[in-house]
Amino acid sequence: TCIRHKLITGVASSVCQSNFSDLVREEWVDELIKRGVHYTWFHVYRPVGPVATPRLTLSAEQGLALRRFVIDMRNRKPIAVVDAYYDDEGRALCPAATGISHHISPFGDVEPCPIVQFARESIHDNSGDIFKTLTESKLLSDFRQTAAKATRGCIVLERPDLLKEVVLRHGARDTTIRKGAMAELTAMTSNPSQH
């Protein structure tokens, strides 16, 4: 429908152990191009939520293979390939830790990233001045500093203990509907990320 109505259309694929060989292949990218998709994004599975499955996280070797695949497809295929986990020099990064992006929940909660569903602020704060809310948030600032000191990768994967400390330090509220995010964060273990 989006393509038929001439909207810029993208496909985000969440890559994990069980679908790695299906998605990290040229034929998948060719199929997207054939369907008229303008850009694609390969997300890396993060074991969060009520049914977190750490065994589905990519190994360090698979993470590197995915990175190489993204670069290869970017250079050879007529489709934009978003690479949000690395900078222009190929060094790992966390978009939220660098301040490139944060996340707004469907309810207007201002969260560090889509998988860190804790917030102190809302887009309704500061009379709706989102720039002010984002730039003055002590939670977001502390998240960026803590994550950047801990890793160039994903703090959720590598250091969930530090993320929990940030959430508790700021009294951030659970923005999930299920209201079990703190127990889920507490149960997380360290996994490899893009760094």
Summary of the structure (lengths in Angstrom):
residues: 195
radius of gyration: 17.6
end to end distance: 37.3
largest distance: 48.9
contacts: 552
relative contact order: 0.14
helix: 42%
strand: 15%
